[in-house]
């Protein structure tokens, strides 16, 4: 088995993403050499041409990212694990694969489904796309 020194965990605020984070925590405690975790939240690119009047889209994206990343950070902070939080936005599968390349991660951990029926369909296809295009092994958690 290759050595996992750097693990990327993709989260979206869903229960499956939380399980992926739990798996990453457990794994990083069991592996030798204390692997570094990068926790990534990707905001899907907004498909609306014009944002609703009076809504600061960038601020909303940032707010949502914080809303998802902060609990993840709280979950890891007292565990003696080396980690950092990363937020991106765009096509989730592309951003996850690109981040894994840039971060030179040895393993990607992600949930198989997202929140609600629509995102289950989307996230199901995201995990499928990541498996197809990732530069390293992908562990999906359900």
N, C-alpha and C positions, 0 to 999 in steps of 0.2 A: 504494500500500500504506500502510495506516495505521501510525503509529509505535507500536512496542511499548516502553513504558517500564517496565511491570510485568508479569512473567510468573509465573503460578502453576503449579507442577509438583506433580502428585499422585503419591505413591509408596506402595507397599505391600510393599516388600521383594522383589518378583519381578524376574526378568530383564527383563521388558518395562518395568517402572518404572525400572530402571537405565538402559535405553536412552532413556527419556523424559528422564531427568536429563542424560544425555550430550548429547541433542539440545538441551536448554535451555542447557547450558553453551556448546556450539558456537554456537548462535544468539545468545546474549547477547554473545559475543565478536565476532561479525560485525556486529551491529547498532550503529548509531551511538547515542551518548548513554548507553552502558553501562546497559542496563535492570536493574532490581532483580528478583531472583528470590525468590519465597516458595515454600518446599518444604513441602508439606502431607502429613502422614500421617493417614489416618482409620481409627480402630479401629471396625469395624462394631459397632453396638449389640449387646450380649450378649442373646441370646434366652432364656437360661435364667432361670427364675423364682427359683431359689435357687442361689447359687454353691455349689460343693463345700465341705464343711466344711474349715476351716483354710486356705482360699485367700482372700487379700485381692485382690478383683477390681480395685479401683482401682490397686493397686500393680502387678498383672500387666499392666493396660492401659498404665500408665506405662512399665513395663519394656520391653514390646513396642515402644512408640513410640520409646523411646531406642535399642533394638536396630536399628530401621529408620532413624531419623533421624541417628544418630551417623555411620554410614558415609557417608551422603549429605553430611553436613557436612564430613567429612574429605576427601571427593572434591572439594568446591568450595573449601576454605579457602585454598589457595595459588594460586588461579587469578585473583586480582584482580577477582573478581565480587562485587557487592553482593548479599547474600542474608540471609534469615532462615528459621528453622525454625518450623513451626507444627504442633501436634497437635490433632486434634479427634476426637470420637467420636459415632457415630450412623449414620444412613443415608448411606453414602459419597457417592452422587450429590448428595443434598441439601446435605451439608456442603461438598462441593467447589463447588457453584454458589453457596451462601450466602457462602462465604469469598471467592470471586471478586468477588461484589458488594461485600462489606465492604472488601476490599482494593483495590477499583477496578482490577482487573487487566485488561490489554488482550488477554491470550492465556492459555489453559489448555493445558498439555502433559501428556498422560497416556498410559500404555500401554493396549493394547487387551485384554490378558489378564493374569490374575493367576497365583498359584502353584497348581498342582494343578488337577485337572479341575473340582472344585466351584467354586473361585474363578474359574476361566476362565469358567465359565457366569455367575457373579455379576459379575465385572469386565467381561465382555463387555456385560452389560446395564447396568453402571454407566457405561461410556464412552458407550453408546447414550443413556442418560438424561441424561448431562451435555451431550452434543451437542444434545439436544432443549431443555434448559432453561437452558443457560449464558447469562450476560449478555454474553459476548464470544466471539470465534472459539475453536475447540477444535482442537488438533493432536493426533491420535492416532498413537502410534508402535508398530510391531510388530517 
